[in-house]
């Protein structure tokens, strides 16, 4: 077998025949599951397409939420971030995990009790529906698109690594294939089929990562100190990988960027539309709580595992390559995203690498399918039916529009993924979290827990959070002005932080409050009372509200 340093130069790891065979097995198997579970589903029913009929148990939905939440960023991106930046990379794991406390305690149950299909159902419940639904739908579409960019970038980098595809055209074709398969999942299976794929993927991903972590510990004689000592010896940063500051401690801007990133990671998941939509696939509030408990346990286990995988990649990849692990990983196609597959290659050879990479590929396919359903549901249910048609469209027509929208979203995701190819996907996900936190979370919390909150406050909060976060990202070092930026050869930076949440989130809260207290039309007390009863008791949950 070639050394990792030699294979880095040839841009190929493992056996392409084995890798593509395992990919095909995963795709065929999951497509078979999608076809089987959706065979008896009502293809024209909105509840079936959007929420799988609300027929999943808490355990099943918890697995599906885990599958949605543990995207390519969690496995490839976080492992790579730890392998490159040590402790600073592990902060992604901590943030992703802690975020579930907010989701479990404040959002999951009342959201499920109040809404039907989308986040906008909740936000518009006691408001003037048209402007609030429009704002919420636009927010959902923007966040879903940014999240899709990260998954598509992961697909391009992963397959480039495993198949030795050096040409830009070849990698773009791979991203196109991912888009086609994603659209097929959505059109054939809807939410029911996608949920089963997520459940399978969650089991495979958590199991595969855990096996790899145990394998690393076997090499280290189950001595974490031994593991960290050898990681220090195979990283150019030395002991700095065990301390904060390697990535975010250079100057005041990077330190503030870290604080902003931490806020985004902790608050963002409670505003992610595709995660929130998962709570509608269970029949009762009790099952929604069980979903969140299952998810937080599995997610917690997984992110403990990423600590071992990240430092294990530094040590074992560096040891095999005869150099520094972070340097070898950065020299591979996909850069930081290659850390987990390279570790698998070192642990179990080409077969292990193919299996782990196949799981990662299945992860990408499942997450993009879930995102596509969320975005298409938001457009069809919120904008087309409730805003443009006044809620008078029949379910079959609405689902037909959702299916057409999913195809359009798939095409846009492919185009965006081509531009995002090569970016660190954990970082791209953090940007999506920042937008979700600022645009959605203040409006959600105000709607659920502030009786006086009204239409103007909701619209001001959503648009302020959305526009502020997007504009600040566009003019930040994340997009231009340095070699690792989205546009490395351009420089139009004026906002110094790489993450906007520290500015955008408080501003969205303030504007939500200001819009509420300055509005002439006050909150509807009758609808507020009904919403409070639904959110706290579950009575009337899932029923439409007309006003």
TILO-551120 format. One line per 10 residues: number of its first residue (from 1); for each residue x, z, y of C-alpha. Coordinates in steps of 0.2 Angstrom, whole numbers, plus 5000, padded with zeros to 4 digits. Layout:
<atoms>
NUM> X/Z/Y ~ ... $
</atoms>
This chain:
<atoms>
1> 5000/5000/5000 ~ 5006/4996/5017 ~ 5011/5011/5029 ~ 4999/5014/5043 ~ 5012/5009/5056 ~ 5013/4992/5047 ~ 4995/4990/5045 ~ 4992/4994/5063 ~ 5002/4979/5068 ~ 4992/4968/5056 $
11> 4975/4975/5062 ~ 4969/4978/5045 ~ 4966/4994/5035 ~ 4960/4995/5017 ~ 4954/4980/5007 ~ 4942/4969/5017 ~ 4933/4964/5001 ~ 4930/4982/4996 ~ 4924/4986/5013 ~ 4912/4972/5015 $
21> 4905/4975/4998 ~ 4902/4993/5002 ~ 4894/4988/5018 ~ 4882/4976/5009 ~ 4877/4989/4996 ~ 4872/5001/5010 ~ 4862/4988/5020 ~ 4853/4981/5004 ~ 4849/4999/4998 ~ 4843/5005/5015 $
31> 4833/4989/5017 ~ 4825/4992/5000 ~ 4820/5009/5005 ~ 4812/5003/5021 ~ 4802/4990/5012 ~ 4796/5002/4999 ~ 4791/5016/5010 ~ 4782/5005/5023 ~ 4773/4995/5010 ~ 4757/5005/5011 $
41> 4758/5008/5030 ~ 4745/5001/5042 ~ 4756/4988/5051 ~ 4743/4987/5066 ~ 4741/5006/5069 ~ 4751/5013/5084 ~ 4753/5030/5075 ~ 4760/5022/5060 ~ 4773/5011/5070 ~ 4778/5025/5083 $
51> 4777/5041/5073 ~ 4775/5036/5055 ~ 4758/5044/5055 ~ 4765/5061/5058 ~ 4766/5064/5040 ~ 4783/5071/5038 ~ 4787/5089/5033 ~ 4799/5100/5044 ~ 4813/5098/5032 ~ 4811/5079/5031 $
61> 4810/5077/5050 ~ 4825/5090/5052 ~ 4835/5078/5041 ~ 4829/5063/5052 ~ 4833/5072/5068 ~ 4850/5076/5061 ~ 4852/5058/5057 ~ 4847/5052/5075 ~ 4858/5065/5083 ~ 4873/5063/5073 $
71> 4877/5045/5079 ~ 4893/5035/5078 ~ 4899/5045/5093 ~ 4897/5061/5082 ~ 4907/5055/5068 ~ 4919/5042/5074 ~ 4920/5047/5092 ~ 4921/5066/5091 ~ 4934/5065/5077 ~ 4944/5053/5087 $
81> 4943/5063/5103 ~ 4950/5078/5094 ~ 4963/5068/5086 ~ 4969/5061/5103 ~ 4965/5076/5115 ~ 4965/5091/5103 ~ 4955/5106/5110 ~ 4948/5095/5124 ~ 4941/5083/5111 ~ 4933/5098/5102 $
91> 4923/5102/5117 ~ 4911/5088/5113 ~ 4907/5096/5096 ~ 4904/5113/5105 ~ 4893/5105/5118 ~ 4883/5094/5106 ~ 4879/5110/5095 ~ 4875/5122/5109 ~ 4863/5109/5116 ~ 4851/5113/5102 $
101> 4847/5130/5108 ~ 4838/5123/5123 ~ 4829/5110/5112 ~ 4824/5123/5100 ~ 4818/5137/5112 ~ 4811/5127/5127 ~ 4806/5110/5122 ~ 4802/5106/5104 ~ 4786/5115/5101 ~ 4777/5112/5117 $
111> 4782/5094/5118 ~ 4775/5090/5101 ~ 4759/5099/5105 ~ 4756/5090/5122 ~ 4761/5072/5118 ~ 4756/5059/5106 ~ 4769/5045/5105 ~ 4782/5046/5120 ~ 4789/5057/5132 ~ 4779/5050/5146 $
121> 4763/5056/5137 ~ 4769/5074/5141 ~ 4775/5070/5159 ~ 4759/5061/5164 ~ 4747/5074/5155 ~ 4741/5083/5171 ~ 4748/5070/5184 ~ 4742/5054/5191 ~ 4747/5044/5176 ~ 4752/5027/5182 $
131> 4767/5032/5193 ~ 4773/5045/5182 ~ 4772/5034/5166 ~ 4781/5020/5175 ~ 4795/5032/5180 ~ 4797/5040/5163 ~ 4796/5023/5154 ~ 4810/5016/5166 ~ 4821/5031/5162 ~ 4818/5030/5144 $
141> 4823/5011/5144 ~ 4839/5014/5154 ~ 4844/5029/5143 ~ 4841/5020/5127 ~ 4851/5005/5133 ~ 4866/5015/5138 ~ 4865/5024/5121 ~ 4864/5007/5112 ~ 4880/5002/5121 ~ 4889/5016/5112 $
151> 4882/5012/5095 ~ 4886/4993/5097 ~ 4904/4997/5103 ~ 4906/5008/5088 ~ 4900/4994/5076 ~ 4912/4981/5084 ~ 4927/4993/5083 ~ 4924/4999/5065 ~ 4922/4982/5057 ~ 4936/4975/5067 $
161> 4947/4989/5059 ~ 4941/4986/5042 ~ 4940/4968/5040 ~ 4955/4963/5051 ~ 4945/4953/5063 ~ 4957/4951/5078 ~ 4947/4938/5088 ~ 4935/4943/5101 ~ 4923/4930/5095 ~ 4923/4937/5077 $
171> 4920/4955/5084 ~ 4906/4948/5094 ~ 4898/4940/5079 ~ 4899/4957/5070 ~ 4889/4965/5084 ~ 4877/4951/5083 ~ 4874/4954/5064 ~ 4871/4973/5068 ~ 4858/4968/5081 ~ 4849/4957/5068 $
181> 4849/4970/5055 ~ 4843/4983/5067 ~ 4828/4972/5072 ~ 4824/4969/5054 ~ 4823/4988/5051 ~ 4811/4990/5066 ~ 4800/4976/5062 ~ 4798/4979/5044 ~ 4798/4998/5043 ~ 4793/5005/5060 $
191> 4795/5023/5062 ~ 4792/5028/5044 ~ 4805/5016/5037 ~ 4817/5021/5050 ~ 4814/5040/5047 ~ 4818/5037/5029 ~ 4834/5028/5033 ~ 4839/5042/5045 ~ 4836/5055/5031 ~ 4847/5046/5019 $
201> 4860/5043/5032 ~ 4860/5062/5037 ~ 4863/5067/5019 ~ 4877/5055/5016 ~ 4885/5058/5033 ~ 4885/5077/5032 ~ 4891/5076/5013 ~ 4904/5063/5016 ~ 4912/5073/5031 ~ 4911/5089/5022 $
211> 4920/5082/5007 ~ 4933/5075/5018 ~ 4936/5092/5027 ~ 4937/5101/5010 ~ 4950/5088/5005 ~ 4960/5091/5021 ~ 4960/5109/5017 ~ 4966/5107/5000 ~ 4981/5098/5007 ~ 4983/5113/5019 $
221> 4981/5125/5004 ~ 4965/5131/5013 ~ 4976/5138/5027 ~ 4970/5133/5044 ~ 4985/5139/5052 ~ 4995/5128/5041 ~ 4984/5113/5046 ~ 4986/5117/5065 ~ 5005/5119/5064 ~ 5007/5102/5055 $
231> 4995/5094/5068 ~ 5006/5101/5082 ~ 5021/5093/5074 ~ 5013/5076/5073 ~ 5005/5075/5090 ~ 5015/5070/5106 ~ 5006/5084/5115 ~ 5013/5097/5104 ~ 5006/5114/5106 ~ 4995/5108/5121 $
241> 4982/5101/5108 ~ 4977/5119/5104 ~ 4974/5123/5123 ~ 4961/5117/5135 ~ 4968/5105/5148 ~ 4976/5091/5139 ~ 4963/5078/5145 ~ 4953/5088/5158 ~ 4967/5099/5166 ~ 4977/5087/5176 $
251> 4969/5090/5194 ~ 4954/5096/5202 ~ 4944/5080/5198 ~ 4947/5081/5180 ~ 4943/5099/5179 ~ 4926/5096/5188 ~ 4923/5081/5177 ~ 4925/5093/5162 ~ 4912/5105/5169 ~ 4901/5091/5173 $
261> 4903/5084/5155 ~ 4900/5101/5148 ~ 4883/5102/5157 ~ 4878/5085/5151 ~ 4882/5089/5133 ~ 4872/5105/5133 ~ 4857/5099/5143 ~ 4857/5080/5139 ~ 4849/5081/5121 ~ 4833/5090/5127 $
271> 4830/5074/5138 ~ 4835/5061/5125 ~ 4819/5050/5122 ~ 4823/5045/5104 ~ 4826/5063/5099 ~ 4811/5070/5108 ~ 4800/5056/5099 ~ 4805/5064/5083 ~ 4794/5079/5086 ~ 4779/5068/5085 $
281> 4782/5063/5067 ~ 4777/5080/5060 ~ 4758/5086/5058 ~ 4760/5103/5066 ~ 4769/5114/5078 ~ 4776/5125/5064 ~ 4783/5109/5056 ~ 4791/5105/5073 ~ 4800/5122/5074 ~ 4805/5119/5056 $
291> 4812/5102/5060 ~ 4823/5110/5074 ~ 4829/5124/5063 ~ 4834/5112/5049 ~ 4843/5101/5062 ~ 4852/5115/5071 ~ 4859/5121/5054 ~ 4865/5104/5048 ~ 4872/5099/5065 ~ 4881/5115/5066 $
301> 4889/5112/5049 ~ 4894/5095/5054 ~ 4902/5099/5070 ~ 4912/5113/5062 ~ 4918/5100/5050 ~ 4924/5088/5064 ~ 4937/5101/5069 ~ 4945/5100/5053 ~ 4944/5081/5052 ~ 4951/5079/5070 $
311> 4966/5090/5067 ~ 4968/5083/5049 ~ 4969/5065/5056 ~ 4983/5070/5068 ~ 4993/5078/5053 ~ 4989/5066/5039 ~ 4989/5050/5048 ~ 5005/5054/5057 ~ 5013/5060/5041 ~ 5008/5044/5031 $
321> 5014/5033/5046 ~ 5030/5042/5048 ~ 5026/5045/5067 ~ 5014/5054/5078 ~ 4996/5053/5072 ~ 4988/5051/5089 ~ 5000/5036/5093 ~ 4996/5028/5077 ~ 4977/5030/5079 ~ 4978/5023/5097 $
331> 4987/5008/5091 ~ 4974/5004/5078 ~ 4959/4992/5081 ~ 4945/5003/5088 ~ 4958/5016/5094 ~ 4951/5034/5094 ~ 4936/5028/5084 ~ 4948/5023/5070 ~ 4953/5041/5067 ~ 4940/5045/5053 $
341> 4942/5029/5043 ~ 4961/5031/5044 ~ 4960/5049/5038 ~ 4949/5043/5023 ~ 4962/5030/5019 ~ 4975/5043/5018 ~ 4965/5055/5008 ~ 4957/5043/4995 ~ 4964/5026/4997 ~ 4954/5010/5000 $
351> 4938/5015/4990 ~ 4937/5031/5000 ~ 4939/5022/5016 ~ 4926/5009/5012 ~ 4913/5023/5007 ~ 4916/5033/5023 ~ 4916/5018/5034 ~ 4900/5012/5025 ~ 4892/5028/5029 ~ 4898/5026/5047 $
361> 4891/5008/5048 ~ 4874/5015/5041 ~ 4874/5028/5054 ~ 4876/5015/5068 ~ 4862/5004/5060 ~ 4850/5019/5058 ~ 4853/5026/5076 ~ 4851/5009/5084 ~ 4834/5006/5075 ~ 4828/5023/5081 $
371> 4833/5019/5099 ~ 4825/5002/5098 ~ 4808/5010/5092 ~ 4809/5022/5106 ~ 4812/5009/5119 ~ 4799/4997/5113 ~ 4786/5011/5111 ~ 4789/5016/5129 ~ 4787/4999/5136 ~ 4772/4994/5125 $
381> 4763/5011/5126 ~ 4767/5017/5143 ~ 4770/5002/5154 ~ 4760/4988/5145 ~ 4745/4998/5139 ~ 4743/5012/5151 ~ 4751/5005/5167 ~ 4747/4987/5167 ~ 4731/4987/5157 ~ 4724/5004/5161 $
391> 4724/5010/5143 ~ 4712/4997/5137 ~ 4722/4988/5125 ~ 4718/4990/5107 ~ 4731/4997/5095 ~ 4735/4981/5086 ~ 4739/4972/5102 ~ 4750/4986/5108 ~ 4760/4986/5092 ~ 4762/4968/5093 $
401> 4769/4970/5111 ~ 4781/4984/5104 ~ 4787/4972/5090 ~ 4791/4958/5103 ~ 4799/4971/5114 ~ 4810/4977/5100 ~ 4817/4959/5098 ~ 4821/4958/5116 ~ 4829/4975/5116 ~ 4840/4970/5101 $
411> 4846/4955/5110 ~ 4850/4964/5126 ~ 4859/4978/5115 ~ 4870/4964/5107 ~ 4875/4957/5124 ~ 4879/4975/5131 ~ 4888/4979/5115 ~ 4900/4964/5117 ~ 4905/4971/5135 ~ 4907/4989/5128 $
421> 4917/4984/5113 ~ 4933/4995/5112 ~ 4926/5009/5123 ~ 4927/5027/5116 ~ 4910/5029/5110 ~ 4909/5048/5112 ~ 4913/5046/5130 ~ 4899/5032/5132 ~ 4887/5044/5123 ~ 4892/5058/5136 $
431> 4886/5046/5150 ~ 4869/5043/5141 ~ 4868/5062/5140 ~ 4871/5064/5158 ~ 4858/5052/5163 ~ 4845/5060/5151 ~ 4849/5077/5158 ~ 4847/5072/5176 ~ 4832/5060/5174 ~ 4821/5069/5161 $
441> 4825/5087/5158 ~ 4820/5094/5176 ~ 4803/5085/5175 ~ 4800/5091/5157 ~ 4804/5109/5161 ~ 4794/5109/5177 ~ 4779/5100/5168 ~ 4779/5113/5154 ~ 4782/5129/5164 ~ 4778/5127/5182 $
451> 4759/5127/5186 ~ 4761/5120/5203 ~ 4771/5105/5198 ~ 4763/5089/5203 ~ 4764/5070/5203 ~ 4775/5068/5218 ~ 4787/5081/5211 ~ 4788/5073/5195 ~ 4791/5055/5202 ~ 4804/5062/5214 $
461> 4813/5071/5201 ~ 4814/5057/5188 ~ 4819/5044/5200 ~ 4832/5055/5209 ~ 4840/5060/5193 ~ 4840/5042/5186 ~ 4846/5033/5202 ~ 4859/5046/5206 ~ 4867/5047/5189 ~ 4867/5028/5187 $
471> 4875/5025/5204 ~ 4888/5039/5202 ~ 4893/5032/5185 ~ 4894/5014/5192 ~ 4906/5020/5205 ~ 4916/5032/5195 ~ 4933/5031/5186 ~ 4923/5028/5170 ~ 4919/5011/5175 ~ 4934/5005/5185 $
481> 4950/5009/5192 ~ 4961/5013/5177 ~ 4966/5006/5160 ~ 4953/5016/5150 ~ 4939/5011/5161 ~ 4924/4999/5157 ~ 4932/4986/5169 ~ 4950/4990/5168 ~ 4955/4976/5180 ~ 4943/4981/5194 $
491> 4943/4995/5206 ~ 4927/5000/5216 ~ 4929/5019/5213 ~ 4922/5031/5227 ~ 4915/5045/5216 ~ 4930/5055/5208 ~ 4922/5062/5193 ~ 4919/5053/5176 ~ 4903/5062/5173 ~ 4888/5063/5186 $
501> 4878/5078/5179 ~ 4886/5092/5190 ~ 4878/5082/5205 ~ 4863/5073/5198 ~ 4855/5087/5188 ~ 4854/5100/5202 ~ 4848/5087/5214 ~ 4834/5081/5202 ~ 4828/5099/5201 ~ 4829/5101/5220 $
511> 4819/5085/5223 ~ 4806/5090/5210 ~ 4803/5106/5219 ~ 4803/5097/5236 ~ 4792/5084/5231 ~ 4780/5097/5224 ~ 4779/5108/5239 ~ 4777/5094/5252 ~ 4763/5084/5242 ~ 4746/5084/5250 $
521> 4738/5082/5233 ~ 4741/5098/5223 ~ 4741/5101/5204 ~ 4725/5099/5195 ~ 4721/5116/5189 ~ 4709/5111/5175 ~ 4722/5099/5167 ~ 4736/5112/5169 ~ 4725/5125/5160 ~ 4722/5112/5146 $
531> 4740/5108/5145 ~ 4745/5126/5144 ~ 4733/5129/5130 ~ 4739/5114/5120 ~ 4757/5117/5123 ~ 4756/5136/5117 ~ 4743/5135/5103 ~ 4743/5117/5097 ~ 4724/5115/5099 ~ 4720/5097/5103 $
541> 4737/5091/5100 ~ 4739/5073/5097 ~ 4723/5068/5106 ~ 4723/5057/5121 ~ 4719/5064/5138 ~ 4709/5052/5150 ~ 4710/5055/5168 $
</atoms>
